[in-house]
Amino acid sequence: MNEMYIISFNSTHQAIKCDKLFGKNEMDYTVLPTPREITQSCGMSIAFAIEDIDNIKQMGVPNMPQQAKKEIQCITIIGEIEGHYVGNPQKKSTKYEHIIPMLYSIEENEDIKGVLIILNTVGGDVEAGLAMAELINSISKKVVTLVLGGSHSIGVPLATAGDYSFIAPTATMVVHPIRTNGLVIGVNETFEYFKKMQERITQFIIRTSNIEREELEKIMHSKEDLVSDVGSVLIGKEAVECGLINEVGGLKDAMNKLKELIKESNNK
């Protein structure tokens, strides 16, 4: 098999433009899904033979125009939060090993003043989700979170991790105690471990939102909303009324609030 180069792209728009350019110049190439080993990509890549690298270079622009500096960085947390084990490749997922270096890069970048985090997640790995939430909460940049669709399970502390939070009117949040899959050893130590893990999550949510412990534990252990589990489903304004989320709103509201927070920070 001939050795190949793979080009990955930040957006499908870039990938389509490159596809058209290669086709126009009659290059021998293949459009394929981005391999899992490549962490930063829109999911679409182009592969070409190594011997064609000089032809590819000649199609490039020697002096690329500088991109305009941006104050706000957007991060999306979608699907299942993937932790120490690789998830089902058929499912959409957010990998914590992608988010952590991205947040580090944002913290190091002096041009970026704020971060907008858009959430639509079913939850996932508790340790990974909580680690991401702590990192989001600890960066010096202003952070606004926006829940679209849903932010369930460990997605709850991720939604409260910023300086201010929004939820779309139709978005939901499922709040329930931690759970596990697979083998469970039925000893007291296992119960104590789950108890400590739940306390870590509870403490974080209380610290980063306006909800009281009693209210959080009440909705977390409710038996009225979920058929085969304990917990509550909060829709839009219900998440605001109980103190989990600051405000009901959408993208425009989240962007305006983030710009307001950045302006206030600059004036200090």
Order of alpha helices (4+ residues) and beta strands (2+ residues): beta-alpha-beta-beta-alpha-beta-beta-alpha-beta-alpha-beta-alpha-beta-beta-alpha-alpha-beta-alpha-beta-alpha
